[in-house]
Amino acid sequence: MAQVAVPVQNPTPPPGQGEEFGKASPVALVVILALALATILLIRGMNKRIRRLPASFEAAGKDQKGDKEKAGGEPANGGTA
């Protein structure tokens, strides 16, 4: 018959793996779930903004005065017009 050696006590853990080793997994699960939730919310928000964009920006560009002026009428380069 084959005999199996069973240790009487728990062996000492390897160096660097003390009594607390492996107990961070619940915390890591919470962090991963929070990151996943944040990613889902960001994707949903960006999709809403993308849907509101016009199909083409060409028509909108013709109606405006040009990209050289700011909204207040000042030149974009900071100099005089």
Secondary structure in CASP SS format (residue, H / E / C, confidence):
PFRMAT SS
TARGET T0000
AUTHOR 0000-0000-0000
METHOD secondary structure of the structure
MODEL  1
M C 1.00
A C 1.00
Q C 1.00
V C 1.00
A C 1.00
V C 1.00
P C 1.00
V C 1.00
Q C 1.00
N C 1.00
P C 1.00
T C 1.00
P C 1.00
P C 1.00
P C 1.00
G C 1.00
Q C 1.00
G C 1.00
E C 1.00
E C 1.00
F C 1.00
G C 1.00
K C 1.00
A C 1.00
S H 1.00
P H 1.00
V H 1.00
A H 1.00
L H 1.00
V H 1.00
V H 1.00
I H 1.00
L H 1.00
A H 1.00
L H 1.00
A H 1.00
L H 1.00
A H 1.00
T H 1.00
I H 1.00
L H 1.00
L H 1.00
I H 1.00
R H 1.00
G H 1.00
M H 1.00
N H 1.00
K H 1.00
R H 1.00
I H 1.00
R H 1.00
R H 1.00
L C 1.00
P C 1.00
A C 1.00
S C 1.00
F C 1.00
E H 1.00
A H 1.00
A H 1.00
G H 1.00
K H 1.00
D H 1.00
Q C 1.00
K C 1.00
G C 1.00
D C 1.00
K C 1.00
E E 1.00
K C 1.00
A C 1.00
G C 1.00
G C 1.00
E C 1.00
P E 1.00
A C 1.00
N C 1.00
G C 1.00
G C 1.00
T C 1.00
A C 1.00
END
